[in-house]
Amino acid sequence: MTSVTLVPDRPVTVVPDLPERPEPQRSEVERPAYRGFKFGAAYFGWLITLSTMVLLAAVIAGAGAGITYVLDYTRADAENQAGTAAITLAAVLVLMVSLAFYTGGYVAGRLARFDGARQGFGVWMFCLLLGLVAAGTGAFLDNQYDLVDQVNRPDVQITNDALLIGSLITAAALLILPLLAALLGGKTGQRYHDRIDSLLD
């Protein structure tokens, strides 16, 4: 006769399933290797900025010539309304430069893919350094050849104080607004790649 030994049931330990760690997105893996300031992207953005300035200057000059011809607006009229003409010219100049910097920042942001704001800042720095070099060269040539006194400046009815204040405001606007436009353009250019990464992940 066969005997059967009963073994008490052993407690079974149930191990809960651990949640799977989500794989890092492709952009998060690539970002450390490619982020930061990119000299090439900022340089080509700077070239686009200069090209856009030249193009816009030509368009504005042609449009201004056509408007003055249609309205029969002469130089004497501009001298009589010197304040209005100066404000209009300064506003158009700031708008033109800001639009050019936005375009250059956008191109730099598209080229670099990441950190578009840094690329836009690099475009602005390129132009600032170029402006400082040009200003230094102009000051040296003026010291050697007295070029400023040879310019035939119009005799306008603007006081020196008003001219100084207007020049300072315009200079501040030409420093700040193009910088903001370049940063915004760089972020906008980067957003193109961000949308593609969000679709591929």
C-alpha positions in Angstrom: 0.0 0.0 0.0 1.4 3.4 -1.0 1.4 6.2 1.5 0.9 9.8 0.4 2.5 12.7 2.4 0.6 15.9 2.3 2.8 19.0 2.0 1.2 22.2 3.3 0.8 24.8 0.7 3.7 27.3 0.5 2.9 30.9 0.5 3.2 32.4 -2.9 4.8 35.8 -3.2 3.3 37.9 -5.9 5.7 40.4 -7.4 3.8 43.3 -9.0 4.7 44.2 -12.5 7.1 47.2 -12.5 6.1 50.0 -14.8 8.2 50.2 -17.9 10.5 53.1 -18.0 9.6 55.3 -21.0 12.3 55.5 -23.5 13.7 59.0 -23.8 12.5 61.0 -26.7 14.9 61.3 -29.6 15.2 65.1 -29.2 16.2 64.6 -25.5 19.0 62.2 -26.6 20.3 64.5 -29.4 20.0 67.8 -27.5 23.1 67.4 -25.3 25.3 66.7 -28.3 24.0 69.6 -30.4 22.9 72.4 -28.1 24.8 75.6 -27.5 26.0 78.4 -29.7 26.8 77.4 -33.2 29.2 79.8 -35.0 28.3 78.7 -38.5 24.6 79.1 -37.9 25.0 82.6 -36.5 27.4 83.6 -39.2 25.0 82.6 -42.0 22.2 84.2 -40.1 24.3 87.4 -40.0 24.8 87.2 -43.8 21.1 86.9 -44.3 20.5 89.9 -42.0 22.8 92.1 -44.1 21.3 90.9 -47.3 17.8 91.6 -46.0 18.9 95.1 -44.9 20.2 95.9 -48.3 17.0 94.5 -50.0 14.7 96.4 -47.6 16.7 99.6 -48.0 16.3 99.4 -51.8 12.6 98.8 -51.5 12.0 101.6 -49.0 14.2 104.0 -51.1 12.2 103.2 -54.2 8.9 103.5 -52.4 9.9 106.8 -50.8 11.0 108.2 -54.2 7.7 107.2 -55.7 5.7 108.7 -52.8 7.6 112.0 -52.9 7.1 112.2 -56.6 3.4 111.6 -56.4 2.9 114.0 -53.5 5.3 116.5 -54.9 7.2 116.4 -51.6 10.4 118.4 -52.0 13.5 118.9 -49.9 12.3 122.3 -48.8 9.1 120.7 -47.4 11.2 118.2 -45.5 13.3 121.0 -44.0 10.2 122.9 -43.0 8.8 119.8 -41.3 12.2 118.5 -40.0 10.8 117.0 -36.8 8.1 114.9 -38.5 10.5 113.8 -41.2 13.2 112.8 -38.7 10.7 110.8 -36.6 9.4 109.0 -39.7 12.8 108.2 -40.9 13.9 106.9 -37.5 10.8 104.7 -37.2 11.2 103.3 -40.7 14.9 102.6 -40.0 14.2 100.8 -36.7 11.4 98.7 -38.3 13.6 97.8 -41.3 16.6 96.7 -39.1 14.3 94.8 -36.7 12.7 92.9 -39.6 16.2 92.1 -41.0 17.3 90.7 -37.6 14.2 88.6 -37.2 14.9 87.1 -40.6 18.6 86.4 -39.8 17.7 84.9 -36.4 15.1 82.7 -38.0 17.7 81.3 -40.5 20.2 80.8 -37.7 17.6 79.0 -35.6 16.6 76.7 -38.5 20.3 75.9 -39.2 21.3 75.1 -35.6 18.0 73.2 -34.8 18.5 73.7 -31.0 18.9 76.7 -28.8 17.4 79.1 -31.3 17.6 82.1 -29.0 21.4 81.7 -28.6 21.8 81.6 -32.4 19.7 84.8 -32.7 21.9 86.4 -30.0 24.9 85.4 -32.0 23.5 87.1 -35.1 23.0 90.3 -33.1 26.6 90.0 -31.7 28.1 89.6 -35.2 26.3 92.8 -36.3 27.3 94.7 -33.2 31.0 93.8 -33.6 30.8 94.8 -37.2 29.2 98.1 -36.3 31.9 98.8 -33.7 34.6 98.0 -36.2 32.9 100.3 -38.8 32.5 103.1 -36.2 36.2 102.8 -35.2 37.3 102.9 -38.9 35.0 105.9 -39.5 36.4 107.8 -36.5 39.9 107.1 -37.7 39.2 108.3 -41.2 37.4 111.4 -39.9 40.4 112.2 -37.7 42.7 111.8 -40.7 40.7 113.5 -43.5 38.0 115.5 -41.6 35.1 113.8 -43.5 32.3 115.0 -41.3 32.8 118.6 -42.1 32.7 117.9 -45.8 29.2 116.5 -45.6 26.6 119.0 -46.9 24.1 118.8 -44.0 20.7 120.5 -44.4 20.0 123.5 -42.2 16.9 122.2 -40.3 15.0 123.9 -37.5 15.8 121.4 -34.8 17.5 122.4 -31.6 20.6 120.6 -30.4 18.9 119.2 -27.4 16.0 117.7 -29.4 18.5 116.3 -31.9 20.6 114.7 -29.1 17.5 113.2 -27.3 16.2 111.9 -30.6 19.5 110.4 -31.5 19.8 108.6 -28.1 16.3 107.2 -28.4 17.0 106.0 -31.9 20.3 104.4 -30.9 18.7 102.7 -27.9 15.9 101.4 -30.2 18.4 100.1 -32.7 20.2 98.2 -30.0 17.2 96.7 -28.1 14.5 96.0 -30.7 16.8 94.2 -33.2 18.1 92.1 -30.3 14.6 91.1 -29.3 13.7 90.5 -33.0 16.7 88.2 -33.4 15.9 86.2 -30.3 12.3 85.8 -31.4 13.4 84.8 -34.9 15.8 82.2 -33.5 13.1 80.7 -31.3 10.7 80.6 -34.3 13.3 78.9 -36.5 13.9 76.2 -33.8 10.1 75.6 -33.4 10.1 74.1 -36.9 12.4 71.3 -35.8 10.5 70.9 -32.5 7.3 70.2 -34.4 9.0 67.5 -36.5 10.5 65.9 -33.4 7.1 65.8 -31.7 5.7 63.9 -34.7 8.6 61.4 -34.9 8.7 60.5 -31.2 
